[in-house]
Amino acid sequence: MELMKAAHGRRPNMGERAPDNAAPVATPATVQRLQIAASSAFAMLAGMQLQLFTSLSAGPRGAEALAATLGVSAERLSRLLYALSACGLLERRQNGFANTPEAAKFLVKGLPDYVGGVHELLQQLWHADLMTALSIRSGRPAALHDYAAMTDDELAAMLRGMHGSAVSTARDLLAQFDFSQCRSLLDVGGGSGGLVAAFCAARPDVIGVLFELSRTAALAAGILKDVPGGNRVTIETGDILVAPPHERHDAVVMRALVQVLSPTDAARAIRNAAAALRPGGAIYITGGGILDNDRLAPIGAVFLNVTFMNLYRVGASYTETEYADWLTAAGCEDVRRAILPTGASVIHARKHR
């Protein structure tokens, strides 16, 4: 509260005149900036859905040639090409349009750093964000994400959408933490299994286990057979809210899981996950929904907290202190928070020896 007072000054009382030296607001600059940001995001999404950046991986191409490859109207496509150039994902060249270095690295399918597959997930999340006012008025999630009601195709699309970021998280964890003594890693609620598969691919001496609900596990099996390291992942079915996994491991990862649970279920899930650790083993909890204690940052977690309100009946972004309390109650110590290169937070701790 004191920090907010220092940053914003004293709030005038009702009817009190604002200070004479207050800077006048000449234009709706913030409003306009946010409007353009939304349009830029939707243009990027369209480019991902069309595999536009992948089609430009060989070099610059004109709108006509690119449209012929994609089987679309050149006139319509050209509008998107100029929009993507304006927002910094494409470059206008004399001989056509080309990927910027960032698009070339992250949005070309088949390359190691590809994240463009997330478009299936982004479409769901941004659709949910459009329902925020309705969720608040109704008191319930207007874009309810009901896993039980999803078709297999819908659930598989969600798993594919999260796969790339799961692989990226594994690489970030390996780069930032010392796993040299880890011989067994458990991925709790890991969806496609991308994270544990990437660990197995990078560390041939590691035994990898994906712990998932039976339906998700069956769909993950189809994804794992086609990805590096996937053939070395063992799948154990179960519900982390009901009981711990059967075996004990050197490390446990919970990615993008706690944020879909109520506080009571979050505490239970962390307790059961910690029970799957050997004494001295480490637990890593990561995802976009970890907040500073003042709930104002990181900005991604702040906005995901709004999105979760539209998707889940009880899910939320939780604070660093809440995670620390749950981990301590689960028998863990040395609870710390780290920031990955992507900006995502990791809460990590060790089980009492």
C-alpha angles and dihedrals in degrees: 000000000000090000091053090050090051092048099044104025127228114330110239116242119245108290093011114136118243115247114277091234094059109126111249117240106237102174138015089249097154092047092051093046092054092047091054091045090058092050091049091051092051091049090054090049091053090050090052093048091051092046085234096153092050090052089056095049093102093056143280119341135181123244093252095053093043092049091051090053092048095041095235140118112285092212093053093042092051090061089058092045092057091045092052089048090052092052095047106255097102134035125218109231132182090252097042138285128330137187117260113237090261094051090045091056102040108023103046110100115235097030119115095247096045113144098161092103087076089081091094090057094041091055090057095044096047092046087055092050090059088062097057098110091046091050090052094046094047097039092228136082108280092197097039112194099214109178092190092056095048120105117236089254092054093047092046090052090053091049092049090049092055096040098086094050090047090056090046091051090053091054092048092050092049091050095047105037135049109248094161092116094043115110099161129039127186121202107202115204089352097161108204092014091240094138098052091041090055089050090052092048091052096040113038089183093061123097108218126203128184113205111199145143111278098252094047090044091056092053092044090055090063091051096045095056090066102044132079111272093008094114089062096054118103116208120218117187121216147108115264089205091060106040143345121264115271101246133053121241141192093234137019125196125196111187125183090340110102091054092067093055136081117250091258093050091043090057091047094048092050091047092052092044091051089050087064091061126097114233107283092019121136132239122203121195115188142158140110095285103077113114135196111248091257089056092227098105157088088036093218092057091047092056094040087058087063092046092051089056088061095045108036136042092220110006120120146155107266130206130250090250093052090054091047091052093050093048093047091050088050092059100264129132140189091047112190140166125225133180120229122217089260090059093251117136127237122200108200134178142159129242116244112265 
